[in-house]
Amino acid sequence: MEINIEKARFAIKRLRTLCHPINRRIVTLLETEKELDVTDIYEKLRLQQPIASHYLIELRERGILLSRRDGRKIYYSVNPLFVDQLKEGVESCVKIEIVK
């Protein structure tokens, strides 16, 4: 069994991030809505704006969310590559060769 340490670290860091309930709520909302600006996110989740911004930045820095600016607004969406990268990282941790 060979573990790719970098892929495992990637997966562990992202899974830890998703363990936080606010992060999970944000990702779940964006999976449903596809793309929202910061105001829509904090209003729909009934969060204070600074709290929402803190968690959005964390999710973006970890590669879980993508952001784009349109004038004064910043829009967030789930990074479509994130699920594949996370799956690859987890699989590298649990890959077991079965010999027949």
Backbone torsions as a table, in degrees:
resi	resn	phi	psi	omega
1	MET	NA	128.5	179.7
2	GLU	-121.1	126.0	-179.1
3	ILE	-105.1	128.9	173.7
4	ASN	-83.7	105.0	-173.5
5	ILE	-60.0	-42.0	-178.2
6	GLU	-64.9	-42.8	178.2
7	LYS	-66.7	-37.2	178.4
8	ALA	-65.2	-44.5	177.6
9	ARG	-60.7	-42.7	178.0
10	PHE	-55.9	-50.1	-177.3
11	ALA	-65.1	-43.8	-178.0
12	ILE	-62.3	-44.6	-179.4
13	LYS	-62.0	-41.1	-179.4
14	ARG	-71.4	-39.9	178.4
15	LEU	-64.2	-39.5	175.8
16	ARG	-60.5	-42.6	179.3
17	THR	-61.0	-42.2	-178.3
18	LEU	-74.6	-10.9	176.8
19	CYS	-71.1	-22.9	-179.5
20	HIS	-74.7	131.2	-175.5
21	PRO	-59.6	-36.3	179.7
22	ILE	-68.7	-41.9	177.3
23	ASN	-60.5	-43.2	178.6
24	ARG	-62.0	-41.6	179.8
25	ARG	-63.1	-41.8	179.6
26	ILE	-64.1	-47.6	-179.0
27	VAL	-64.1	-42.2	178.5
28	THR	-61.2	-44.0	178.0
29	LEU	-60.3	-45.8	-177.6
30	LEU	-72.3	-25.5	173.3
31	GLU	-66.0	-34.5	-179.7
32	THR	-79.9	-47.1	-173.3
33	GLU	-88.1	-14.0	179.8
34	LYS	74.9	-54.0	179.8
35	GLU	-152.6	132.4	178.7
36	LEU	-142.1	154.3	172.9
37	ASP	-87.2	169.2	-174.9
38	VAL	-56.1	-43.8	-178.9
39	THR	-60.0	-46.4	178.7
40	ASP	-60.0	-40.6	-178.0
41	ILE	-64.9	-50.8	-176.3
42	TYR	-70.9	-29.1	176.3
43	GLU	-71.2	-44.7	-178.9
44	LYS	-66.1	-34.2	-179.1
45	LEU	-93.3	-1.1	179.5
46	ARG	55.7	49.2	177.5
47	LEU	-110.9	158.5	170.6
48	GLN	-74.4	146.7	-175.5
49	GLN	-57.1	-45.1	-179.9
50	PRO	-62.9	-34.4	178.7
51	ILE	-67.2	-47.1	178.8
52	ALA	-59.6	-44.8	-179.3
53	SER	-61.5	-41.0	179.0
54	HIS	-58.0	-49.5	-177.5
55	TYR	-71.7	-34.2	176.7
56	LEU	-63.7	-41.4	178.1
57	ILE	-63.3	-44.1	178.9
58	GLU	-59.7	-45.5	-179.7
59	LEU	-65.1	-37.6	178.0
60	ARG	-68.4	-43.8	-179.7
61	GLU	-64.0	-28.4	179.0
62	ARG	-85.6	-1.6	177.7
63	GLY	83.0	9.3	-179.0
64	ILE	-81.0	-36.9	178.8
65	LEU	-115.8	154.9	170.4
66	LEU	-110.2	152.0	176.4
67	SER	-132.6	153.3	174.1
68	ARG	-145.4	144.5	-179.5
69	ARG	-99.7	136.5	173.9
70	ASP	-132.6	97.2	-175.0
71	GLY	67.7	-120.7	-179.0
72	ARG	-93.4	-7.3	-176.9
73	LYS	-96.9	146.3	173.7
74	ILE	-114.9	125.2	180.0
75	TYR	-104.3	142.2	179.8
76	TYR	-120.1	148.1	174.7
77	SER	-149.2	161.7	178.0
78	VAL	-74.3	133.6	177.9
79	ASN	-67.7	116.5	-178.0
80	PRO	-63.7	-23.1	178.3
81	LEU	-80.4	-16.8	-174.7
82	PHE	-58.8	-46.9	-177.0
83	VAL	-61.7	-43.9	179.0
84	ASP	-64.0	-42.6	-179.8
85	GLN	-66.2	-40.1	179.3
86	LEU	-65.5	-44.5	179.2
87	LYS	-60.1	-43.8	179.9
88	GLU	-63.0	-40.5	179.4
89	GLY	-66.8	-42.0	178.7
90	VAL	-67.1	-43.0	179.3
91	GLU	-61.3	-34.1	179.6
92	SER	-68.6	-22.0	178.5
93	CYS	-82.1	-28.4	-173.0
94	VAL	-115.6	8.4	-178.8
95	LYS	-66.2	123.3	179.6
96	ILE	-128.2	130.3	177.4
97	GLU	-86.0	127.8	178.8
98	ILE	-102.8	123.6	180.0
99	VAL	-101.5	128.7	-179.2
100	LYS	-93.8	NA	NA
